């Protein structure tokens, strides 16, 4: 069950990467070029996910004191 759940997260992340960083837009001829492209695209996606999470956390911290 845990493995199936992790697969869903991986597929979800790949779908996000296709839309946000153009993971599906590669036009390369060789494996090395494809590997470099995919590596850079996934790195860019990881950075965007991290920045988004930090922004949401900061926003939640700003809202929390107001609700008290």
C-alpha positions as CSV (number, residue, x, y, z in Angstrom):
1,X,0.0,0.0,0.0
2,X,2.8,2.4,0.9
3,X,4.6,1.7,-2.4
4,X,1.4,2.3,-4.4
5,X,0.9,5.7,-2.6
6,X,4.5,6.8,-3.3
7,X,4.0,5.9,-7.0
8,X,1.0,8.3,-7.1
9,X,3.1,11.1,-5.7
10,X,5.9,10.5,-8.3
11,X,3.4,10.5,-11.2
12,X,1.8,13.7,-9.8
13,X,5.2,15.4,-9.6
14,X,6.0,14.4,-13.2
15,X,2.7,15.8,-14.4
16,X,3.5,19.1,-12.6
17,X,7.0,19.2,-14.2
18,X,5.5,18.7,-17.6
19,X,3.3,21.7,-17.2
20,X,5.6,24.0,-15.2
21,X,9.1,23.5,-16.6
22,X,8.4,21.9,-20.0
23,X,9.5,18.4,-19.2
24,X,7.6,17.2,-22.3
25,X,9.1,19.7,-24.7
26,X,12.4,18.0,-25.3
27,X,13.7,17.6,-28.9
28,X,17.0,15.8,-28.5
29,X,18.7,13.2,-30.6
30,X,20.9,11.4,-28.2
31,X,20.6,9.8,-24.7
32,X,23.2,12.2,-23.2
33,X,21.3,15.3,-24.4
34,X,18.0,13.8,-23.2
35,X,19.5,12.9,-19.8
36,X,20.9,16.5,-19.4
37,X,17.6,18.0,-20.3
38,X,15.5,15.9,-18.0
39,X,18.0,16.4,-15.1
40,X,17.9,20.2,-15.5
41,X,14.1,20.2,-15.9
42,X,13.6,18.1,-12.7
43,X,16.1,20.3,-10.8
44,X,14.1,23.4,-11.9
45,X,10.9,21.7,-10.8
46,X,12.4,20.8,-7.4
47,X,13.5,24.4,-6.9
48,X,10.0,25.7,-7.7
49,X,8.4,23.2,-5.4
50,X,10.7,24.3,-2.5
51,X,10.1,28.0,-3.1
52,X,6.3,27.4,-3.3
53,X,6.4,25.4,0.0
54,X,8.4,28.2,1.7
55,X,6.0,30.8,0.5
56,X,3.0,28.9,1.7
57,X,4.6,28.4,5.1
58,X,5.5,32.1,5.4
59,X,1.9,33.0,4.4
60,X,0.5,30.6,7.1
61,X,2.8,32.1,9.7
62,X,1.5,35.6,8.9
63,X,-2.1,34.5,9.0
64,X,-1.8,32.6,12.3
65,X,-1.0,35.6,14.6
66,X,-4.0,37.4,13.2
67,X,-6.4,34.6,14.1
68,X,-5.4,34.6,17.8
